[in-house]
Amino acid sequence: MAMDAVEIERLIKEALPDAKVSIDDLRGDGDHYAAHVISAAFKNKSRVQQHQIVYQALKGKMGNQLHALALQTSVPEDA
């Protein structure tokens, strides 16, 4: 069963309340998304660590309900 963009955003914001999240459904199939997540929690973290934080927020749904997520992460400019 696929996840919808609203659920992905909700899970990320639940784990990272300050996050600005944008989600795009790449194929219109509810199974392949691109996400850009901006959060101060990423400050002083490597790109791998930033992505791990997002994957942890998805609570094991990555690879199951969520097949593909092209992920971009960054720190807010004022952080």
Secondary structure as the mmCIF struct_conf table of DSSP 4:
data_model
#
loop_
_struct_conf.conf_type_id
_struct_conf.id
_struct_conf.beg_label_comp_id
_struct_conf.beg_label_asym_id
_struct_conf.beg_label_seq_id
_struct_conf.end_label_comp_id
_struct_conf.end_label_asym_id
_struct_conf.end_label_seq_id
HELX_LH_PP_P HELX_LH_PP_P1 ALA A 2 ASP A 4
HELX_RH_AL_P HELX_RH_AL_P1 ALA A 5 ALA A 15
TURN_TY1_P TURN_TY1_P1 PRO A 17 ASP A 18
STRN STRN1 LYS A 20 ASP A 25
BEND BEND1 LEU A 26 ASP A 31
STRN STRN2 HIS A 32 ILE A 38
HELX_RH_3T_P HELX_RH_3T_P1 ALA A 40 PHE A 42
TURN_TY1_P TURN_TY1_P2 LYS A 43 ASN A 44
HELX_RH_AL_P HELX_RH_AL_P2 ARG A 47 ALA A 57
TURN_TY1_P TURN_TY1_P3 LEU A 58 GLY A 60
STRN STRN3 MET A 62 MET A 62
TURN_TY1_P TURN_TY1_P4 GLY A 63 GLN A 65
STRN STRN4 LEU A 66 LEU A 66
STRN STRN5 ALA A 68 SER A 74
TURN_TY1_P TURN_TY1_P5 GLU A 77 ASP A 78
#
